Amino acid sequence: MEINLLMSIIEQYGYIAIFFLLWLGIVGLPIPDELVVATGGFLASIKLLDPVYAFLAGYIGVASGLTIGFLLGKFFGKPILRWLSKSEKMRHTVQRSTALLEKYGTLALCFSYLFPVVRHIVPYIVAMSGMTFRRYAILSYPIGLIWTAVFYAIGYVFGSNVEGIVTLIRSYGIYGLLVLAALFAVGLFIRRFVLANRAFRAKGE
């Protein structure tokens, strides 16, 4: 979905649109979660949405998706995974998610959000493995909060460029995010250097 269409939906329906677009992501709605959160940040930056409410709508949508994913896995995990595995692409994703959990255990919950689609599969699998909801919540909700804050900030800072940035991050995962963080740090350093230089010149005059 292009950002212009996404923006028009969120502009029309507001915070409820952010919530439901993220909430429905868990059942396979073909809209990048990152782009939804970042668009909320962008619209907040140009005063079309309240910054606090836009962020809360995004995080509550993410947390609700995480909760639904766990509950679906707890009660319908095997049928859902069998159905998903009918597609070759999804079968590969299920295998990748399973491999992450086998290699890293519950720690996989902490970085599964870096991988599109995998973040929606992992809750099914950990629920099927017998993890308690309390432990799942302790691990997943803080990570969901950090993830939401990162992409909200990207949208708020980078504005209409969010679509290209989100595509970069979805394509290269943590590497794209690190490159973005490095560029942001360099830009911040240059800005401070320029401002300091101007202040020094003004003082000299």
N, C-alpha and C positions, 0 to 999 in steps of 0.2 A: 504494500500500500504506500503510495506517495505521501510525502509529508503535507502537501497542500490539502489533500482529501482528509487526512488525519486531523489536521488543524481545523478544518471546517466542521468536522464531527464534534471535536472537543469544544470549539467555540459555541456550537449550537446547543450541546447537551451538558457542557460544563464538567464539573467534578465527577458526576455520576458516569460520564462517558469514560473518563480515565480509569475509574474503578472497574467498570464492567469489561473494558477492553483487556485489562490485565487479568481479571478474574476468569474470563473466557479463554485466555491463553492456555490454561491448563488442559482444556479439552481440544486444543489444536487449532484455535483461530489463527489464520495465517497472517498475523501482524506481529512484527518484532516487538517484544516487551520493552527493549531498550528505547526504541523510537517513541513509544507511547509515553514513557516517563520523561524522556528528553523533551518531547513536544510540550508536555505540561510545564517544564522548566522554562522553555522558550516563551510560551504564552504568558507565564508569570513575569518574565523579564520585561515584556512590553505592556504590562499592566492590564492584560485582558483577563487574567485570573489572579486571585489572591495567592501570594507565594506560599503561605503556610497551608492553606486549604488544598492547593494543588499538590504539594508534597505529601500531605496526609492522605489524600485520595489515592496517590500512587502507591504509598507504602501499605495502606489497608488493602488495596487491590492485590498487591504482591503477597502479603501475609495470608489473605483469603485463598489465593491460588495454591500456596504452599500447604495450607490446611486441607483443602479439598483433595489435593494430590495424595496426601497421606491417607485420608479416609477412604478414598477410592482404592488405594493400594491395599488397605487393611481388609476391605470387604469384597473387592472385586479384582484384586491384583492379577491373578493368573489369567482370567478371561480377557482382561484388558491387554496384557502383554502378548497373549496369543493373537489377539486381533491386530495389534500394532505390528507384530512380526510378519504379517502377511505381505507387507510392503518390504522390498529389499532394502530400501533406504532406512526405514524405521527399524528393521531387524538389525542393521549395522549399528544404529544408535542404541538400541537395547543392549546389544553385546558390549558396546563401548561403555555404557553406564555400569553394566555388571562388572566389567573388568576393572573399572575405577574403584568400585566398592570392594572387590576382592583384593586389590592391591593396597588400598589406603584405608579400608575400613570406614568407620563413620566420619573420618576426616574428609572423605570425598564429598560429604555434604557441604563442607566449607568452601570448596572451590568449584563445585559442579555448576554454579551460577555463571562461571566464565564461558560455558559452552552452551550455545543455543540448542534447544530441544532436550539435551541431556538434563538440563535443570528441571524439566518436567517429568522425566522418566525416573530419576533417582528417588523421589519421594515414594513412588509405587514400590520400588524394590526394597527400600529400607523398611517400609511398613510390612511388606511380605516376610521380611527376615525376622520380624518379631520385636523390632525396636519400639519402646514405649513412646507414647505421644509426648510425654513430658520431656524426655531426652531429645526427641526430634525438635520440639519447640525451642529448647535451650540452644540447640546448635543452629537451626535454620533461620529463626526470626531475626537474630542480630545480623546474620549475613545478608538477609533480605533487606534489612535497614541500610546497611552499608552500600549494597548494590544500588538501591533506590537513590540514596544520596549522591552517589557518583554520577549516575546518568541524569539525574535532575540538575546537578551542577553543570554538567556538560551542556545541557539544553539552555540553561540560564546564561552561561558565559558565551557559548559559541553561536547561539541564536539560529538563524536559518540554515547554517551549515551542518546542523546536527545529522541530517540524513546521510551525508557522505562520511561523517565521523563514525556513526553507528555501523555503517557498512564495513568500514575499516576494522572496527573492533570485532564485529561478528565474523569477519574473514580470518583475522589473525589472533583473536582471543587476547590473552594476557600481553602478547608482544605489541599489539596495536594499542592497548591501554597504556603500556609503559612508554611507548613513543609519544602518545598524546600527553602523558604526564610530563615527559621531558620537554616537549614543546611549550607546554603551559608554564613550566618553571623558567625556561629561557625567556619567554615573553614577559613574565613577571619581573625577572632580573633586569631586562632591557628597559622596561617601563620605570622601574625604580631608579635605574642609572640615569635615564633621561630627566626624570623629575629632580633628582639630586643635583644634576648638572645645571638645570635651570635655576634651582634655588641658589647654587653657588655663584652663578653669574649675576643674579639679582642682588645678592649680598655684596658682590664686588662693585656693582654700580652705585 
